[in-house]
Amino acid sequence: MEARKKRNNNVSDYSSIVHSETFQKLLSEKRKFIVPMIVFFLCFYFALPILTSYTTVLNHSFIGSITWAWVFAFLQFVMTWVLCMVYSKKARKFDEMADKVMEERGEAES
């Protein structure tokens, strides 16, 4: 019986957290950041195989015998590192927002 009561409290706690303004703002901020980053990453990532398979645009020389395909491939590594660094910095902000949600939850329980 006590376990059922505790489980119901957890469900109501979760419901109150999900409907809180702070939690909704956290989800909104994450969505505003993550969705464009995913779209950019996927477009940039799939551009190389598509451009090399169906066009000759990347076959032109960049410097000497290095073609634009090699430059684009190298830039994919750079793009991945940059996105990881940007996400790490943004994740700190998301963590602060999540802490604020949990603080509000603690205040509501008191």
C-alpha positions in Angstrom: 0.0 0.0 0.0 2.8 2.4 0.9 4.6 1.7 -2.4 1.5 2.5 -4.3 1.1 5.8 -2.4 4.8 6.7 -3.1 4.3 5.8 -6.8 1.3 8.1 -7.0 3.3 10.9 -5.4 6.0 10.4 -8.0 3.4 10.6 -10.8 1.9 13.8 -9.4 5.4 15.3 -8.9 6.2 14.5 -12.5 3.0 16.0 -13.7 3.6 19.2 -11.7 7.1 19.4 -13.1 6.1 18.8 -16.7 3.4 21.5 -16.5 5.6 24.1 -14.8 6.6 27.2 -16.7 10.3 26.7 -16.0 10.3 23.2 -17.3 8.4 24.2 -20.5 10.9 27.0 -21.0 13.8 24.5 -20.7 12.2 22.2 -23.3 11.6 25.2 -25.6 15.2 26.4 -25.3 16.6 22.9 -25.9 14.3 22.5 -28.9 15.3 25.9 -30.4 19.0 24.8 -30.2 18.9 21.1 -31.0 16.6 21.1 -34.0 18.5 23.6 -36.1 21.8 21.9 -35.1 20.5 18.5 -36.2 19.2 19.9 -39.5 22.5 21.7 -40.1 24.6 18.6 -39.2 22.6 16.2 -41.3 22.6 18.6 -44.4 26.4 19.2 -44.0 27.1 15.5 -43.4 25.1 14.1 -46.3 26.2 16.9 -48.7 29.6 15.2 -49.2 28.3 11.8 -50.4 25.6 13.4 -52.5 27.8 15.9 -54.1 30.6 13.4 -54.9 28.1 10.8 -56.2 25.9 12.9 -58.4 27.9 16.0 -59.3 31.4 16.9 -60.2 31.4 20.2 -58.3 33.9 19.0 -55.7 36.3 17.5 -58.3 37.8 20.9 -59.0 41.3 21.7 -57.7 41.6 23.6 -54.4 45.4 23.8 -54.2 47.6 21.7 -56.4 46.2 18.2 -56.5 44.0 18.7 -53.4 40.3 18.8 -54.6 37.4 20.5 -52.9 36.1 17.0 -51.9 39.1 16.6 -49.5 38.6 20.1 -48.1 34.9 19.4 -47.5 35.7 16.0 -45.9 38.2 17.7 -43.6 35.6 20.4 -42.7 33.3 17.7 -41.6 35.8 16.9 -38.8 36.1 20.5 -37.9 32.3 20.9 -37.9 31.9 18.0 -35.6 34.4 19.4 -33.1 32.8 22.8 -33.2 29.3 21.5 -32.7 30.5 19.4 -29.8 32.1 22.5 -28.2 29.0 24.6 -28.8 26.7 21.9 -27.4 29.0 21.6 -24.3 28.6 25.3 -23.6 24.9 25.2 -24.2 24.5 22.1 -22.0 25.8 24.1 -19.0 22.9 26.6 -19.5 20.4 23.7 -19.9 21.8 22.2 -16.7 21.3 25.5 -14.8 17.7 25.6 -16.1 17.2 22.0 -15.0 18.6 22.8 -11.5 16.1 25.7 -11.3 13.3 23.3 -12.2 14.4 21.0 -9.4 14.7 23.9 -6.9 11.1 25.0 -7.7 10.1 21.4 -7.1 11.8 21.4 -3.7 10.1 24.7 -2.8 6.7 23.3 -3.9 7.2 20.2 -1.6 8.0 22.4 1.4 
